[in-house]
């Protein structure tokens, strides 16, 4: 059994908690939440990581960037695999994850959906095939409560496209691209973000070529896909050697 701690009590963490007891090979041992929340178990809930006194195989992290940094350090110190889906991470958060990955297996992804993992791989392949002749526009549509724009998934898709074109996202990403389509220049990358209603999440990557457009789209129809994906990826992760993994690594390993 995979002895698991869920770190966080937000919407995504509660989604994992709703599924984990019915998931094969999982045993929920603890939850860390700063304050009581509806949907948490009646026992095994701790206010901080320092209070946790049980042996673990895996931590599933859906918190805030500062929390991800602290749980990465905790997992590194305690020899526990870490699966994180927290978005909006700063460079110091990513650095903490990569440092922990020297000692334990770490998988970070802004979206745990199997479908998004597949789309990410397709985007990389398509960008490699069409090269720099195409303009790329990434559109993400989310519910009105989502603050970050572009979404973490949109940025991850952009990174995959840049990997396919052997470019670095940070070298070409400009602030004025974050909410505007490409204006026709060769090989541009741009984002369009929409926040409306209660849309769970829709992402489209468009490759504009002379005379034609290629579009790759993923739509999340229910939130369960994220929790189910996290549990499947976590089961794969605990069998890996120390390293810094993505959902594409998990996808590529599937038979």
N, C-alpha and C positions, 0 to 999 in steps of 0.2 A: 504493500500500500504506500502511496505517496503522501507522506505526512506534510500537511500544507498549512501555511499561515496566509490569510488574506489581509493585506495591508491597505486600509482605507474603508470608508463606509459610504461613499458617494454612489451615484447611479450605476456605474460600471461594476464597482466592487459588490454591490448588492445583487447585481445580475449574476455574478459568479457564485455568490453564496446561495442563490436560489437553485443553482444547478449542481453544485459540487457534491451534495450528499447522494445524488442519483448517478454520479459519474463513476464508471468502473475504475478501480485502482486508486481512488482518492480517499483520503481520510482527513477531514477538517480538524485541525488541532487547535487553532487559535485565530482570533481576529484582533487587529489593532485599530482602534477608533478613538479619536480624541473626545468624542461626546456620544451619548446614547443615540441610537438611530433605530427607526422601525425596520424590521427585517433582519436584525442581528440575532445570532443564537443566544440562548439564555445563559450559557456558560462558556468559558474560554475566551472571553472578551477582555482585552487589556487596553489601558490608556496609553501605553508607550511600548516601544520595542524592548526597552531595558527591563520591563516587568515580565517579559516572556521567559518561561523556565521549562520549556518542553523541547524535545529533540525534533528537528524538522529536516525535510528533504527539499522543500520548495517554498518560496515566498512569491505570491502573486500581488503585484503592486499596481493599484489604481488610486493614486493620491494627487498631490501637487508637486511641482518641481523640487522644492526643498525637502519634501518627504522622500522622494526618490533618491536624492543624494544621501540622506541618512540611512535609508534601508540598504543602499548599495554598500555602504561602509559596514553595516551590521552583517550583511550576508558574507562579505569578504572575511570579516573577523571570525564568523561562526561556521564557515564552510557550507553555506546553504545556497542552492541554485536560486536564481532570481529571474522572474518573468515580469517585465514592466510594460504597461500600456499607457503610462502617464505622458501627456502632451505638454507642449510649451516649455520644453527643457532648455536651459541655458548651457553654455559651453562647459561650465563647471559641473553641471549635472551629468552631462555625457562623459566628461573626464572621470567622474566617480564611478560610473557604470563600467567604463573600459578598464579602470584600475582594478575593480572587483573581478572583472573577467580574466585577469591574470591568475586568479586563485580558484574561481568557481565558474560554472557555465552561466552566462547572462544572455537573455534575449530581450531586446527592446524593440517595440514597434508601436507606432501611433494608432494602429488599427489591427485588431487580432482576427479579423474575418478571414476565413480561408479564401473567399472570393477576391478580397483585396490583395492577398498574397499572390494569387494567380495573375491578377491584373497588373501588379507591380512587375512581375516577370515579363509579361507581354509588352508592357511599356518599354522596358529596357531593350527587348529584342527588336521592337519596332523602331525605336530611336537609332539603334545600331544599323538597321537595314536602310532607313531613309537618309541618315546622315544629317548634315547641317543645312541641307537645302530647304527643310521644312521649318515653318514657324510652329511653335507648340503653345497651346493655350490650355490651362488646367482650370476647370470650373468645379467649385465645390458648393453644394447646397446643404444647409443644415437648419435645425430648429432655431427659433428666434432667441433662445437662451444662450446659445454658444457664443463665446466672447472672441476667441482667437480667429483671425482671418489673415491669410489662408489657413485652412485647417492643417493639423499635423499630417493627416493623410495626403493632402494636396502637396505639401512640401516633400513628403517621402516619395510621391510619384514623380515630382520634379527631379529629385535626386536620382531616381532610377533612370529617367530620361537622359540626364547629364552623364551618368555612368555609361549608358549606351552610346553616347556621342563622345566619350572620353574627355569630358569637360567636368569642371568642378562647379557645383551650384553656387557656392559663395563668391566665386570669381565673376559670375555674370549677373547675379541677382541684384536688382536695384529697387529701392523703396518705391519708385514710381511705377514699378511693374506689379505691385501687389494687388491692385484692383483695377487693372485695365487690360484689354485684349492687345495682342500683338498688332502693331500698326503697319505691317507690310514689309518691314526690313527682313533681310535674310537671316534665318536661323534664330529668331527671337524666341524668348520664353516669357510668358505672361500668365497672370492669374485673374480669375473672376470669382468673387465670393458672394454668395447670397444667403441671407439669414431670414427665414420666414416660417411661420406656423410651427408645426411639430415634426418637420421632416427629420427622419433619423439620420440620413446621410446619403448623398449622391455625389459621385465624382466622375467627371468626364475628362479624358485627355484627348485633345484634338491635334492632329498633325496636318497642317495645311501645306499641300503640295501644288505645283502648277496644274490647274484643271481638276483637282480632286482633293477630298478631305478624308482622312482616316480618323475614326473616333472609337475610343475604347471606354466603356462606361460600366460602372458598378453602382448598384442601388441596394441599400440595406432596407429590407422590408420589415424586419423585426429586430429588436435589440438582442435577442437570444443568439444571433450569429456571432456576436463579439464574445460572449461568455463561453459558448461552445468552442469557438476557435482558441480562446485562451487556455481552456482545459486540455484540448488536443495538443496544442503547442507545448504546454507545460509537461505533459506526459513524455513527449519527445525530448524535451530539454534535460530532464533529470538523468537521462542516459548518455549525455554528451560529456566530453572532456571540457576543462576550463576554456573559455573563449567567448568572444562577443558575437552573438548570432542575430539574425533577422528572421522574419517569417518566411522569407524566400529560401533560406537555408533549410528550414523545416519542410517547406514545400518540395524542394529539390531532393530531399532525402526520402520522400514517400515512394513506396513501391507502386 
